[in-house]
Amino acid sequence: MTGHVVIVGAGIVGVSTGIWLRRAGLDVTIVDRAGPGKGTSHGNAGVLASVSMVPVTSPGLIRKAPGMLMSKDFPLFLRWSYMPKLAPWLIKYLSNANDSDTRRIARDLAPIVTDSVAQHQALVADTGLGHWVTESDYCFAYRDRAAFKAEAYTWALRRDAGFEPELIEGNDVGDYEPNLSGAGLIAALKDHGFIRDPGGYVAALAGFFKDAGGRIAITEVRDFDLSGGRISAVETSDGRIDCDDAVLATGVWSGPMMKKLGISVPLESERGYHIVFEDAQNGPRHPTMIASGKFVATPMAQGVRCAGIVELGGLKAGPSEAPLALIRRQVRDAYPGMTAAREVEWMGHRPAPSDSLPLIGQIGATRVWTAFGHHHIGLTGGPKTGRLIAGLISGQPTNMDLAPYAPERFRT
């Protein structure tokens, strides 16, 4: 059994890891430069999307990509000035856009996401925080049956993972989602859920972690002391923190830290956008993916959050106007009667490895563990990932094959 564990990153993955390690009786410090739930764990659609095991890199993406990028109505944007730096990652990413790799990735992602609601419920058990996790249908809205059938390949992979949708058509659509316009069919999935305030949820979990004896340090990690061949300390802007194990769970910012550890991960930012329509009226009843626009509308405590736009453009550039304008157009089309008191915009960075699989495991024999790279399913898979890492550190056996997530796969 290890002694002191330092977790770098206070998002859903890092905080979940900390809670499970404290339950195992370990001494834990979480280090984050901003604080719990301030980054990508705040900015997301809030859906516990157990069905989200199918990667973006499905067959046909290479052929379709130019048209996607040229369309002002497709939710994929590219900062062309960033293309020279993006190209090496993009080539590796697109190399997976074939049937065999898509099936492999979906098969490997399924154990991380398919039991998301149960994993969140296990995380909050005996914490008094169960009210944050809301069980709900997760809906995919289509213009008609033909549009639904056009995604038959994706739905077949979801069925392989155990998810069969209930199809709601005709007048029943209006009864089920009375404020939704332009949808002739809804594919509703049971056994899903959502979080009504993702940032607040992670902050509340962090509060429980502290009450359970964990520590949180607001500081920036600069380096690792591996002078003896394994971790002995994390170097921060406020000094050295000695440790026996370290967990790297700081999303896309884990990439530069991995280089310090000798591994260059092909990792890029999915620049995600959302708008919260505060105190919204006449919005969705259930979290709903509007298939024509590839965005999700979720009823939250603050209002209706609409998220799902992706932009490739790196970490340094500020928000773009076009993705936000597209969200507004799509929302007006889908919910023409929705009103809101205010609108709050957000842009953040989701960690995207080129093979669409998270990094979960130990780097060599260093006792440095990786727990990042979940693309847009971090909230969904965060508690499971944290539980797995805590089990590895504390010596608890797992019946999962963790080889697909091994960080060593990127060592050259």
N, C-alpha and C positions, 0 to 999 in steps of 0.2 A: 504494500500500500504506500502510495506517495505521500509527501508532506504538503507543501504549499503549492497551489496551482494559480498561475496568473492567466487570465483570459483577456485577450486583446479584442475589444469590441463589445459594446453594450446594446446591440440590437437583439432581435428575438432569438437568434442562435446563441449568442454569447450569454444572455441572461438565462435562457433555458439550460445551457450547460452548467452555469453556476448553481442553479437551484438543484439540479440532479446531483452535482458533486457535493453540495452541502447535505443533501439527504443521505449521501454515502459517508458522511462524517469527515470530509476533507476541508482543509483550510483554503479559502478561495478569495482572490482579489480580482475584480473586473476593472480594466483600465480602458478609458475611452476619452477622446479629446473633447467631445461635446456633451456626453451624458446619455442616459438610457432613452431609447426610443426617439432620438432626435433626427435620425437619417432615414435610410430606406425603409426601416421597419415602421416608420410613421407614414411614409408616402406610398400607398398601395391601395388596391381595391378592397382589401379587408376580407376577401373570400378565402375560406379554408377549402381550397380547390382540389379535393382528392382526385378528381378526374384529370388533372393537368399533368399527365405523364407523357403526352405526345409533344415532341420538340417542334420548334419552328422549322427546322431543317427537314421538312418532309419532301418526298419526291415531287419534282416539278418546280421547286423553288427557284432554281437557277434560271429556268426558262421564263418564269413569271416575274422575277425580281426587277428587270428594267421597267416593265409596265407599272409595277407597284411604285417605284421611285418617281416615275414621271406623273403619276396621278395625284392631283391635289386632294382627292377624297380617300386615298388609302393611308392607313395609319403607320406608315413607315417613312422616316425621313433620314436624309444623309447630309451632313455638312461636307460638301465636296472638297473644301480646303483641307480636311482631315484625311482624305482618301489615301495619300501616300503612306501615312503611318498606320492606317487601318488595314491596308491591303494584305499583309502577311497573315493577320488573324482571319480576315474575311475569306481568304483562299482555304484555310484549314476548316473554317466553319462550314463553308458551302460544300466541302468535300464529303460531308455527312448527309447531304440532301439526296439520299437514295433509299430504296426500300429496306435493304438489309441493315443499314446503320440506323435508320429511323426505328425499326423494330427492336434493335438492340438497345438503343437509348431509352425507348419507352419501357422496355422490360426492366432496365436497370433503375429508372426513375420511380417505377411503381412502388417498390418497398418504402421509399422515402415519403411518398405523398398520399397513398391510398387510404391510410388510416388516420388522416390528419385530425379529424374531429376527436377521435378517441385519444390521440396523443396530447392535444390541447387540454382535454378534460383530465387526463392523468397528470399533466403539469400543474393544473390549478387545484387538484384534489387537496383538501385539508388546508387550503390557503385563504379561504374566504373570498376568492376572486372568480368563482365559477360564473357569476353573472356577466362577465365579459364575453363569454363564449356562447353564441346564439346558434342553435341548430336551425337549419333552414333548407329548403330546396335551393338548388343552383340551376338557373335557367339559361337556355340558349334560344334566342328569338330569331326566327327566319321569316323572310317575306312569304314563302310558300313551301310546299313539300319538295319542289324541284331544288330550291336552295339548300334544303336540308340534305337531300340525296347527293348534292354536289360535294358534301363533306363526308361521304360514305367511308372513305379510307380512314379518316380520323376516328369516326365513330366505331369502326371495326376494331381498332386498337383499344379504344375505351372499353368496348365489350369484352375483349380479351382480358382486360384487367378487372372485370366484374361489374361494370357499370352499364346498365340498360336504362335508357331514358323512357319516361312516360310522355307520349306525344299528345299534345293538346292542340286542337285545331278548330277552325270555324268560330262559331259564337262562343265556344268555351274559352277561347283566348281572352276575350273581353271580360268574362267572369273572373278569370284567374288573375289577369293583369289589366285592370280597367283603364289605366292611364297610358298604356303603351299603344303607339300608332304604327301602322304599316307592317304588322306581324300577322301572318296567316297560320303560323305553326310555332309552338314552343316545345322544346325538348327539355323536360324537367327532370332533374336528377335528385333523388332522395339521398339521405345520409351525408349531407354536406352541412356547411355552416358558415358563419362570418363573425367578424369582430367589429363592434360598433364604433370603436375608436382605437385603431391600431397603436398609435403613439402612446395614448393613455394606458392601454393594456400593458405594453412593455414597461412603461414607467411604474405601473402598479406591481408587476412581477419583480422589478428591481427593488421596490420597497419591501416586498416580502423577503427577497434574498438578503437584504441588509438586516431585517428583523430576525432572520434565521442565523445571523452571525457572519454573513459575508461582508466584504468591504468593496467599495467603489471609489476609484481614484480618477479624478478628472485631470488628465494629463496626456501628453503625446508620446507614443512609443517611438524611439529612435533606432534601437538596435537590440541584438540578443547576444548574450555572453555564452558562447559555445566553446570556450577555450579548452575545456576538458573533453570535448567530443560529444557532450550533451549539455542541455540547457542548465545554467546555474543562476542566471539573472536576466531580467528585462531592463534595458536602459531606457529611461524616460527623460523628458525635459525637466522633470523635478527630481531626478536622481535614480539610483539603482533600486530595483525591487528583486530581492533574491527569491528563487523559486526552484522547485523540483520538476515541474512540468509547466508548459505554456501552451495555450490554445490560441490559434490565429483565426479570429472570427470577425474580421472587420471589412467584409464585403470586397468591393473592387479595389480598395486600398490595401488589400492583402497582397496584391501583385508585386509592388515594389519591395515589400518585406520578404516575400519569397525569394527574390533575387539575392537578398542578404544571406539567405539560407542555402543558396546554391542551386535553386531551381527557377527556371524562367517559364512561368505559366502563360500560355497564350490566352490572355484575359482582357476583355474590353468592357466598356460601360454600355449597357442598354440605358440610355437616357430616357427615363420614364416621366410622364406628365400626368397630373390629375387636376381637376377642378372640384372643389367642394361648393355646392350650391346650398348655402346655409339657410336653415329654417324652411326648406323646400316643401311645397305643397304639390300634390298631384304627380308624384314621382312613382318609382317602382315599389312593389310590395316585397319582392324577393330580389336578391342579387341576380342580375340579368346581364348576360353577354349578348350584346346586339351584334349578330353575326355579320351584318352588312358593313358595320363600321369597326368591328373588332375592338370594341370598348365595353367595359363593364360598368353598370350603374348599380350602386349599392346603397340601401337606406341605412344611414349611420346616425349617431347621436347628434352630430353637428348639423346634419342635413343629408343631401344626396351627394355621394362622391362618385365621380365619373373618371375612370382611369383606363389606360391601356395603350396609349400612343407610345411608339418606340422611335427614338432618334439615335443614330450612330454618329458620334462627333467628339468623343473623348471627355476627359474630366475637366478641362480648363475653361471651355467656353460657357457663357451664360445661357439662360433659357432662350429659345426661339419663339417667335410669335406664331408661326404657321401651325405647329402642333396644337397649341391652345385654341386657335381659331377653328381648327378642325373639330376639336371636342365640342365646342359650342354649337357648330353647325349640326353635328350628329345628334347632340342632345335635343336640339329644337325639333329635328325630324322625328326622333323616337318618342319624345314626351312633349308634344306641342302645348299642352296645357300646364306644364310645370312652371311654378313661380318660385322665386327665392328672394330673401332679404339682402343677401350679399353673395359675392363669389370670391373664393380664396384659391389662388393658383399655387401649384407646386411643381418643381422639377427636381429629380434626384437620379442616383446612379445605381443600377442593378448590375451585379457581377456576372459576366457572361464568359465562361470558359469556351473554347472553340469546339469542344465535344459535347456541350450542353449537360454535362454531369458535374455535380458538386465534388469538392475535394474533402474527403472525410477519412482521416487516418494519420498515422505518425510519419514524420519525415525521417527515414532511416531509423537509427536507434538514438536519436537526439532527445527524445521526450518532448519534442515540439509537435503539436497536433494541429491539423488543418480542419476547419469547419466553415467553409465559405464556397461561393460559386454556384448559388441556387437560381441564377437568372431572375425570373419574375415569380418564382414560387418559394421565396424565402419564408414568408409568414406561414405558408402551408406546411413546409417541411422543416421549419426551424426547431420545434420541440422534439421531433424524432431524431434529428441530427444531434441536438444537445444531449439527448438521452444516450445515443450511441457513443458519443465521445466520452461522456462521463463514465460509461461502462468500461470502455477501453482503458481509461486512466486508472480506474479503481479495480481493474482486474476481473470484471464481471463478464461471463461468457455471453456471446450473442449467436443466434442461429442464422444470422444474415451473412451472405457472402459480401464482404466489403471490398473485394478486389477491384470492382469497377470504379470505385471512388478514390483509390489510392493516389496520394499526391506524387508518388514516385513515378507514375506513368508519364510525367512531363520532364523527368530528368534525362538529359542527353549526355 
